[in-house]
Amino acid sequence: MIKTLFRQVKQYKKASLLTPLFAALEVLMEVLIPFVTAELIDKGIQGGSIQDVWRYGLLMVAMAMLSLLFGLLAAKFAATASSGFAANLRNAMYENIQTFSFSNIDKFSTAGLVTRMTTDVTNIQNAYQMVLRIAVRAPLTMILSMVMCFVINHELSLVFLVAVAVLAVGLIFIVRRAMRLFDDVFHKYDDLNASVQENVSAIRVVKAFVREDYEKKKFSKAAENVYRLFVKAEKTIAVNGPMMMLVVYGCIIALSWFGAQFVVGGKLTTGELTSLFSYVMSVLMSLMMLSMIFVMLTMSLASGRRIAEVLNEKPDLTNPAEPVKDIPNGQIDFDHVSFAYKHGTGEPTLKDIDLHIMSGETIGIIGGTGCGKSSLVNLISRLYDASEGTVRVGGRDVREYDMEALRDKVAVVLQKNVLFSGTILENLRWGKEDATLEECKEVCAQACADEFIDKMPDGYDTYIEQGGNNVSGGQKQRLCIARALLKKPCVLILDDSTSAVDTATDAKIRKAFAQKIPGTTKLIIAQRVASVQGADRIIVMDDGRVVAFDTHDNLMKTNEIYREIYETQTQGGGDFDQPGQGE
């Protein structure tokens, strides 16, 4: 974990090294000041030498100024290093997430990834800044102060050793208990973020069903869990303060008692006793700072493990050593393909699929919910890899292609496709960055999106809110189809992508496809028979298997499942649905 995180320090190594250097120089100045103070008291004030007062006084001022300068430089470089480290961590995580396949993404919740990139990285940033400054400053101050104490009087310095031993035992107890609690806290943060994200993204549904009170209770419960664990952790840490003060006051009393006797007995001067008081405070405050570091490190270790999980996650799907970048046509072949979302566990979602589709064909795919329709088409663009068998596009195994080239030529309009904040034109150009306005208008006409875009006051410059919340479901689907058409794909997959448009518009879109992109292989997943009955051939799926593959007329004669779907929809109305495996 540590190696994984520290790889991201990168260009901030210089600042990371300069911070402890200046912190050490700052400590050196601070430790020497009480020693000079003792000389000023003994030789200048008690000795009655005004020259020594000036000499040692000016030396103390110079050392204080240097200490201030070194402290400022240490703070500056620590802020630069920690902020840069945090920025690199976020960039590294974000870049790695972009390489994830769907199976990688399935391992992490969206809320969990958000927490890692915000709260967890902030914890690491604070801990790193503290380590660079205080983790150098505190132990160095403590060691040098104790050395100076032994130089002044080794007998009285034994008081420090007792104090350090007492505090060390207490800190070990506090840190071990707090570490377990903070580990639990960040898991609860995921639940809290999930509640917020789900509520905000589905706020219209919440209001439509008058579920505000329910959502408030759910959020309150998640917030209460975070609060309860934090209070528990903070209560444990709070013991540190009283314990520290007990030891501080104990040391001061012991030094006052024994120190007074030593001064009276001539073993110690007044200036040296004054210095010892300064050093005892430095030692004990250093211990206080060390305890804060341990607490911060406890929190950051839990965060560090979660960040390292994302950074160390390797994409399940990778390009071959010499990938093929040219996809000649839209021919699709499934050679005895089986697929399971979790390899080696449970029932496979797809079972022994054997299909052969010619380039340019329009293929309908129909079946009950959960029969594996979406899983089938996800293998074509290699969003997942088949568990068994081979999927071919253009006569080649999809695993031989460069994934970017493959997905550029196999355009998918998913069930849950989204629009991004920006203008309609900017959203369309996700399909082709340098697309002209005329090209965008052409594909919008094919997807029947021009009908509503032209009615908007700003036309193609109309701003789309995050998630496409200011357009209807049907408008969103048509824009997503137009975006996919801009890629000029060899294969176009519509995964139930016209479910929110009326049947007349659906028919117009299918007609435009037949006329404008006849050479593109079109796979249309639908719940409505009307959306697929005009296809060249129709795949009927049930329980992860292809039970029939033929024209509408032939299926009506030979396939009971398809006939039942047709009759249910044409006579009773509504979409066919039946329980089954997850899509």
Disulfide bonds with the S-S distance in Angstrom:
none
